[in-house]
Amino acid sequence: MQAALNNLREGGVLSEILGGTIAFNTEEYPPYNYLDEHGSIIGSSTELLRTALNAADLEADFRLLPWARAYTEAQLRERHCVYSTTRTPERESLFTWIGPLTSSTWTAFALENTDIAADSLTDLSELRVGSFREDAVGRYVASQGIPVVVTSAERENVNRLQSGVIDVWVTGAQAADYLAAEADLSLRPLFTFNEVDLYLACHPSVPDQFVSRLQAAIDRIHAEAEVP
């Protein structure tokens, strides 16, 4: 991998030449992006982006915010991006997309000790379903006619499920597994209803050369990871 990354650096263009640093907004959404005990932003998507930036001789300012704000700033503010973001038809024209970074499996969960039975989204129509603001999972479920009770952050759904405020939590399986283990909470997956890729979504003002160099670095990292 190192040889490929070194080749990408040759003739590198620094972020300053492209007009200054780009803001990479994110949220608390482990295992992809979250704060460690020292207050540093880490996670699998974060580490991929940091590696790709270094390989492409670029810089970015990583910022952790509530998801709705992180997403809105990337949509409205020049030179702002947001990750890890689901690429949906509704969002397609709003951003310049870089990735994919990773994937996510959308799943409905209940507490292990409940007797809730559901095999599809239709079965959730009479239940209290939880998600969080501007989340693609919750928005998709709501678009299927299922009422969704949203909160400000994904982690709050763990407490809401424990306290009985919601019956079912719809989210990415990888995030649910991480947050449930963190809270020592036993979950039961009811069914899976989608598999999606997660991206870095950038305001159209982000320079084309920044986008192309970062995309090339991510592509090379993925390609190297696939080599046996």
Buried (B, 14 or more C-beta within 10 A) or exposed (E): EEEBBEEBEEEEBEBEEBEEEBBBBBBBBBBBBBBEEEEEBBBBBBBBBBBBBBBBBBBBEBBBBBBBBBBBBBBEEEBBBBBBBBBEEEBEEBBBBBBBBBEBBBBBBBBEEEEBEBEEBEBBEEBBBBBBBBBBBBBBBBEEEBEBBBBEBBBBBBEBBEEEBBBBBBBBBBBBBBBBEEBEBEBEEBBEBBEBBBBBBBBEEBBEEBBEBBBBBBBBBBEEEEEE
